[in-house]
Amino acid sequence: MWQAIKTRNVSIRLLLLAVALFWGLGYPLMKIAITEVEVFKVLWIRFFLASMLMLPFCTSSSLWSKKLLSSGVVLGTILFFSFALIILGLERTTATSTGFLSALFVLWVPILSKIFLKQSLSARVIFAIPVSMLGILCLFGMRISTLHYGEMMVISGSVLTAIHILLIEKYSKLYKSIELTFVQFFVVAIWSVLFSWLMYDSFSVSLVDIRFVVSMVLLVFFSTLLAFWIQTKYQSYISPAKAALIFNAEPLFSTFFAVLILDEILGVGVYIGGALIMLSIVVSQEKTT
């Protein structure tokens, strides 16, 4: 019995690590996409297509329940604004600063869990949090300086990311994961269409090349559809603090794919930071008997 539980726990952690990988893949893919199409137009295409792909699997009548719809609207709204703040902050600061500051959700999750959910922190998690933060700092080679408007937007987005993780922990136990994911995707798409209209006076897209199409296909299937469905279905099996630490591998994967896809050059700090991030993930896991 204990062996089965241990195997299940390992499998869940590997699935959540795959989520971090898919999200990390999304950064270079988004960079390719937004060179041709405006940010909010890319977002509405990404989340609308993902929601439409999920719709045929939402066969239960509970999809239209007020409780599910209201929960999905809350999750989708928070998810959209976390995306929006981080992207808008990126336009006003450096990519290095954005990468570090957006990953602060790793720190906010256990802090918010302790404040609002009264969840205690194990010694392993307490030790792993600063290790993971040091890893991110080394990974991006950031020098701490005075925070400006752009940096504050990214920090605000990271707080919303942490809130989204905590709410997933709550709502995923109440509803079917595929239906909850569909609703929040559709809500993100609606918000993205609205902001596209407000900022660009249009949400239509002109002709694009094959790189954009391939990037969007990968974004929709891996970084959106599969990643968020796995998160919604399996995150509740472990604590939010541990889930956040696993998701902390996202910048490691994003760096790897940036080198692979965008030919970016790595420094020594990237290797040191990556090792610290993986160490924090391993250390944060509780012993099983």
C-alpha positions as CSV (number, residue, x, y, z in Angstrom):
1,M,0.0,0.0,0.0
2,W,2.7,2.5,1.0
3,Q,4.7,1.6,-2.2
4,A,1.6,2.4,-4.3
5,I,1.1,5.7,-2.5
6,K,4.8,6.5,-3.0
7,T,4.6,5.7,-6.7
8,R,1.5,7.8,-7.1
9,N,3.2,10.8,-5.4
10,V,6.2,10.5,-7.6
11,S,4.0,10.3,-10.7
12,I,2.1,13.4,-9.6
13,R,5.3,15.4,-9.1
14,L,6.6,14.3,-12.5
15,L,3.4,15.5,-14.1
16,L,3.6,18.9,-12.4
17,L,7.2,19.1,-13.5
18,A,6.0,18.5,-17.0
19,V,3.7,21.5,-16.5
20,A,6.7,23.6,-15.7
21,L,8.4,22.3,-18.8
22,F,5.4,23.1,-21.0
23,W,5.2,26.6,-19.5
24,G,9.0,27.1,-20.0
25,L,8.5,26.1,-23.7
26,G,5.9,28.8,-23.9
27,Y,8.3,31.7,-23.4
28,P,10.3,31.4,-26.6
29,L,7.2,30.4,-28.5
30,M,5.4,33.5,-27.3
31,K,8.5,35.6,-28.3
32,I,8.2,34.2,-31.8
33,A,4.5,34.8,-32.0
34,I,4.5,38.4,-30.7
35,T,7.0,39.5,-33.3
36,E,4.2,39.2,-35.8
37,V,1.0,39.7,-33.9
38,E,0.2,42.0,-30.9
39,V,0.3,40.4,-27.4
40,F,-3.4,40.4,-26.6
41,K,-4.3,39.1,-30.0
42,V,-1.9,36.2,-29.5
43,L,-3.5,35.6,-26.1
44,W,-7.1,35.4,-27.4
45,I,-6.1,33.1,-30.2
46,R,-4.2,30.9,-27.8
47,F,-6.9,30.5,-25.2
48,F,-9.9,30.5,-27.5
49,L,-8.4,27.6,-29.5
50,A,-7.5,25.8,-26.4
51,S,-11.1,26.2,-25.0
52,M,-12.6,25.0,-28.3
53,L,-10.5,21.9,-28.3
54,M,-11.7,21.1,-24.8
55,L,-15.4,21.8,-25.4
56,P,-16.2,18.3,-27.0
57,F,-15.0,16.6,-23.8
58,C,-17.2,18.8,-21.6
59,T,-20.3,16.6,-21.8
60,S,-21.6,16.9,-18.2
61,S,-24.6,19.1,-17.5
62,S,-22.7,20.4,-14.5
63,L,-20.7,22.6,-16.9
64,W,-23.6,25.1,-16.8
65,S,-24.0,25.2,-13.1
66,K,-23.7,28.6,-11.5
67,K,-21.1,27.5,-9.0
68,L,-18.8,26.1,-11.7
69,L,-19.2,29.1,-14.0
70,S,-18.6,31.6,-11.2
71,S,-15.5,29.6,-10.0
72,G,-14.2,29.5,-13.6
73,V,-14.8,33.2,-14.1
74,V,-12.7,34.0,-10.9
75,L,-9.9,31.7,-12.0
76,G,-9.9,32.9,-15.6
77,T,-9.9,36.6,-14.6
78,I,-7.0,36.1,-12.2
79,L,-5.1,34.1,-14.9
80,F,-5.7,36.7,-17.5
81,F,-4.5,39.7,-15.4
82,S,-1.5,37.7,-14.2
83,F,-0.5,37.2,-17.8
84,A,-1.3,40.8,-18.7
85,L,0.6,42.4,-15.9
86,I,3.7,40.3,-16.5
87,I,3.7,41.0,-20.3
88,L,3.0,44.7,-19.8
89,G,5.8,44.9,-17.2
90,L,8.1,43.2,-19.7
91,E,7.5,46.1,-22.1
92,R,8.8,48.5,-19.4
93,T,11.8,46.6,-17.9
94,T,14.4,44.1,-18.9
95,A,13.7,40.4,-19.6
96,T,16.2,39.5,-16.9
97,S,14.3,41.5,-14.3
98,T,11.0,40.1,-15.5
99,G,12.2,36.5,-15.3
100,F,13.3,36.9,-11.7
101,L,10.4,39.0,-10.5
102,S,7.6,36.9,-12.1
103,A,9.1,33.8,-10.4
104,L,8.4,35.4,-7.0
105,F,5.2,33.5,-7.0
106,V,7.3,30.7,-5.4
107,L,7.7,32.9,-2.4
108,W,4.2,34.3,-2.3
109,V,2.4,30.9,-2.4
110,P,3.7,29.5,1.0
111,I,3.4,33.0,2.6
112,L,-0.3,33.4,1.4
113,S,-1.0,29.8,2.4
114,K,0.2,30.4,5.9
115,I,-1.8,33.7,6.2
116,F,-5.1,32.6,4.6
117,L,-5.1,28.8,4.8
118,K,-3.3,28.4,8.1
119,Q,-1.0,25.8,6.5
120,S,2.2,25.2,8.4
121,L,5.5,25.1,6.5
122,S,7.9,22.1,6.9
123,A,11.6,22.7,7.6
124,R,12.3,21.3,4.1
125,V,10.1,23.8,2.4
126,I,11.4,26.7,4.6
127,F,14.9,25.7,3.5
128,A,14.0,25.2,-0.1
129,I,12.3,28.6,-0.6
130,P,15.5,30.7,-0.3
131,V,17.5,28.1,-2.2
132,S,15.1,28.3,-5.1
133,M,15.1,32.1,-5.0
134,L,18.9,32.1,-5.1
135,G,18.7,29.8,-8.0
136,I,16.5,32.1,-10.0
137,L,18.8,35.0,-9.1
138,C,21.8,33.2,-10.4
139,L,19.9,31.9,-13.4
140,F,19.0,35.3,-14.7
141,G,22.2,37.1,-13.4
142,M,20.0,39.9,-12.0
143,R,21.4,42.8,-10.0
144,I,18.9,44.1,-7.5
145,S,18.2,47.8,-8.1
146,T,15.5,50.3,-7.4
147,L,12.1,49.0,-8.6
148,H,10.3,51.1,-11.2
149,Y,6.8,51.0,-12.6
150,G,7.5,48.0,-14.9
151,E,9.0,45.9,-12.2
152,M,6.1,46.6,-9.9
153,M,3.7,45.4,-12.6
154,V,5.6,42.1,-12.9
155,I,5.6,41.7,-9.1
156,S,1.9,42.3,-9.0
157,G,1.5,39.6,-11.8
158,S,3.5,37.1,-9.7
159,V,1.2,37.7,-6.7
160,L,-1.8,36.9,-9.0
161,T,0.0,33.8,-10.2
162,A,0.3,32.7,-6.6
163,I,-3.3,33.4,-5.9
164,H,-4.3,31.4,-9.0
165,I,-2.3,28.4,-7.7
166,L,-4.0,28.6,-4.3
167,L,-7.5,28.9,-5.8
168,I,-6.7,25.9,-8.1
169,E,-6.0,24.0,-4.9
170,K,-9.5,24.9,-3.6
171,Y,-11.7,24.6,-6.8
172,S,-10.1,21.6,-8.4
173,K,-11.5,19.5,-5.5
174,L,-15.0,20.6,-6.3
175,Y,-15.4,20.3,-10.0
176,K,-14.3,18.2,-13.0
177,S,-10.8,19.4,-14.0
178,I,-11.6,19.5,-17.8
179,E,-14.8,21.6,-17.3
180,L,-13.1,24.0,-14.8
181,T,-10.2,24.4,-17.2
182,F,-12.5,25.0,-20.2
183,V,-14.4,27.8,-18.4
184,Q,-11.2,29.7,-17.2
185,F,-9.7,29.4,-20.7
186,F,-12.8,30.9,-22.3
187,V,-12.8,33.7,-19.7
188,V,-9.2,34.5,-20.6
189,A,-10.1,34.6,-24.3
190,I,-12.9,37.0,-23.6
191,W,-10.7,39.3,-21.6
192,S,-8.0,39.2,-24.3
193,V,-10.5,40.1,-27.0
194,L,-11.7,43.0,-25.0
195,F,-8.2,44.3,-24.3
196,S,-7.3,43.8,-28.0
197,W,-10.2,46.0,-29.0
198,L,-9.3,48.6,-26.4
199,M,-5.6,48.7,-27.2
200,Y,-5.5,48.0,-30.9
201,D,-9.1,49.0,-32.0
202,S,-9.3,45.5,-33.5
203,F,-8.9,41.8,-32.5
204,S,-8.5,40.5,-36.1
205,V,-5.2,39.1,-37.4
206,S,-3.7,39.6,-40.8
207,L,-1.7,37.0,-42.8
208,V,1.1,35.3,-40.8
209,D,4.0,33.0,-41.7
210,I,4.6,29.4,-40.9
211,R,6.7,30.1,-37.8
212,F,3.7,31.9,-36.2
213,V,1.4,29.0,-37.0
214,V,3.8,26.3,-35.7
215,S,4.4,28.4,-32.5
216,M,0.7,28.8,-31.9
217,V,0.0,25.1,-32.4
218,L,2.6,24.2,-29.8
219,L,1.5,27.0,-27.5
220,V,-2.1,25.9,-27.6
221,F,-1.6,22.2,-27.2
222,F,1.4,21.9,-24.8
223,S,1.8,25.3,-23.0
224,T,-2.0,25.9,-22.6
225,L,-4.3,22.9,-23.0
226,L,-2.1,20.1,-21.6
227,A,-0.3,22.2,-19.0
228,F,-3.3,23.8,-17.3
229,W,-5.4,20.6,-17.5
230,I,-2.6,18.7,-15.6
231,Q,-2.3,21.5,-13.1
232,T,-6.0,21.6,-12.5
233,K,-6.4,17.9,-12.1
234,Y,-3.3,17.0,-10.1
235,Q,-2.1,20.0,-8.2
236,S,-4.5,19.4,-5.3
237,Y,-2.7,16.1,-4.4
238,I,0.2,18.0,-3.0
239,S,0.5,21.2,-0.9
240,P,0.5,24.6,-2.8
241,A,4.0,25.4,-1.4
242,K,5.4,22.2,-2.9
243,A,3.6,22.7,-6.2
244,A,5.0,26.2,-6.4
245,L,8.5,24.9,-5.9
246,I,8.1,22.3,-8.6
247,F,6.7,25.1,-10.9
248,N,9.9,27.0,-10.0
249,A,11.7,24.8,-12.6
250,E,9.8,26.8,-15.3
251,P,12.7,29.4,-15.8
252,L,15.2,26.5,-16.1
253,F,13.2,25.0,-18.9
254,S,12.5,28.4,-20.5
255,T,16.2,29.0,-20.6
256,F,16.9,25.6,-22.2
257,F,14.3,26.2,-24.9
258,A,15.5,29.7,-25.5
259,V,18.9,28.3,-26.3
260,L,17.5,25.5,-28.4
261,I,14.9,27.6,-30.3
262,L,16.3,31.2,-30.2
263,D,20.0,30.4,-30.0
264,E,20.5,32.5,-26.8
265,I,23.9,32.2,-25.1
266,L,24.3,30.8,-21.6
267,G,26.6,32.0,-18.9
268,V,28.0,30.3,-15.8
269,G,25.2,31.7,-13.7
270,V,22.7,29.8,-15.7
271,Y,24.3,26.5,-14.8
272,I,24.6,27.4,-11.1
273,G,21.1,28.7,-10.9
274,G,19.6,25.7,-12.7
275,A,21.4,23.3,-10.3
276,L,20.1,25.3,-7.3
277,I,16.5,25.2,-8.6
278,M,16.6,21.5,-9.1
279,L,18.1,21.1,-5.6
280,S,15.3,23.1,-4.1
281,I,12.7,20.8,-5.8
282,V,14.4,17.7,-4.5
283,V,14.9,19.0,-0.9
284,S,11.3,20.2,-0.6
285,Q,9.9,16.7,-1.0
286,E,9.0,15.0,2.3
287,K,10.4,11.7,3.2
288,T,8.1,8.7,2.7
289,T,8.2,5.5,4.7
